[in-house]
Amino acid sequence: MPPSAARRLALASALAVAAAGAAPEVGSARALPSDAASIVALLDFEDVALGDVLRASGDVTARRAAVPAFRAGVDERPPPGVPAPTGKGLLVRSGPGGFLHTAAGVVPTDWSGVERFGLWIHRSPAEASARSTSTIEVQLVESGEARFRRRVVLDHAGWHFVEVELRTMAWQQTRVPRTDRIASVGVLFRDATELAIDGVVAIDEPDGPGAYLPGEEFRALAFPGVAPEKVVVERRSGDEPLEVWALADTVDVVAIADRMERVARDLAPLLPDRGDPHRVPRLVVLPTDASYRAFAPRFAEAYASVAAAPRSDGFTLLAVAQGAFDPAQGDRRPTFVHEFVHAWASSRGLLANTSEWLQEGLATLAQLREHPQDGFARLVANGLAHDPLPLAELANGEPIGVERYWQAMTLVETLIERPKYAGRFPKLVAGVQALGSTDLEPFLGGVFDTTFEELEQEWRAHCAETYLGATETGEDR
């Protein structure tokens, strides 16, 4: 989404010094002029006490000192509008796992309109000779473990400007962070290194795409080598925005979008809020099974990450639902609904997508509502009769196998529909968002006023009333 002029001005005003020539306050930053983009200095280390602007954890030490001179014509030429490093900077020595990040209040919170940010990094000839490469992870931290990240391999000597595009930053698999609630900028050192850092800046391009992968870039990733006019996309706005992408001669994207919009509206009351308004759930229907299995690794690579080719019929990665066109099922392939719910729950519900009970329960519930499955009641009856997992084990936040989806779905149904628990599900989601884990145990007392023993009884009663009677009357679904 292109940043508005108001948002650009808010970013600049939040960081700019109060008056030209005045000494910057601790934690403030200077706006640098540029015709091409708004370049906003976040940290230059010239006039600040490190204890006021930086925090450290792990095996890392940092001190403010004069940095090596920038060598014009030898070191990397600065990007337009970005000043070359000079004066004071940060000298860092770190072991594997060292982490430096800005203190609270140093950087702005709303990065949804920012395209890029970067920092100067200097590696001495001795460092480059001793370690041909060094890997860092540049991070935007929202809270706790909810953070965006981008892996960067350093293989240079001298000064190099490390630039990161926000729209290709992946995130920790705790929950999906929000770019409009950033608390700090950080650097994680993945291996031992010695280097210098200077000139941390944010770059806001007028009418740029902001922090989210724009449609044109997504199209090129999903359908490489395909003429743009052969790719169709159906976009929905309003309370439940979404996008459905496919080739024009495969599925009816309007019909699929209608179904996904209905699913989203049905599930929306279960959320305490609607998540990041800038992040839109996407469903992409690849034209063949081979193209579907090839997409996930290519998509992950664009985020400097790694993903294996999916082995299942549907897959969701970085809040993008993926499936393949099947002529026998056409627009009504059930996996489209299942994977869309994962994308929706990630982007709108900020829920981690790790194949645990909550995500899989919601996805299976929506799938069965849209595509009732013959024999499902018998599946539940058989599952109950053959030692289902204890609910404390099923709902511990760890991944579950597909053979447990029926149990996760009926547990979610129990928490939503049983009179004892009715109306409390949004509070569970809010707690999961804050904790970054779907382990149900911490929420039993405070949210549902129950225990696992009582929940087990309610769950079995729900299954008996909803499904076991259906098998006896022949109304299996």
Secondary structure, 3 states (H helix, E strand, C coil): CCCCHHHHHHHHHHHCCCCCCCCCCCCCCCEECCCCCEEEEEECCCCCCHHHHEEEECCEEEEEEECCCCCCCCCCCCCCCCCCCCCEEEEEEECCCEEEEECCCCCCCCCCCCCEEEEEEEECHHHHHHCCCEEEEEEEEEECCEEEEEEEEECCCEEEEEEEEHHHCEECCCCCCCCCCCCEEEEEECCCEEEEEEEEEEEECCCCCCCCCCHHHHHHHHCCCCCHHHEEEEEECCCCCEEEEEECCCCCHHHHHHHHHHHHHHHHHHCCCCCCCCCCCEEEEECCHHHHHHHHHHHHHCCCCCCCCCCCCEEEECCEEEEECCCCCHHHCHHHHHHHHHHHHHHCCCCCCCCCHHHHHHHHHHHHHHCCCCCHHHHHHHHHHCCCCCHHHHCCCCCCCHHHHHHHHHHHHHHHHCCCCCCCHHHHHHHHHHHCCCCCHHHHHHHHCCCHHHHHHHHHHHHHHHHHHHHHHCCCC
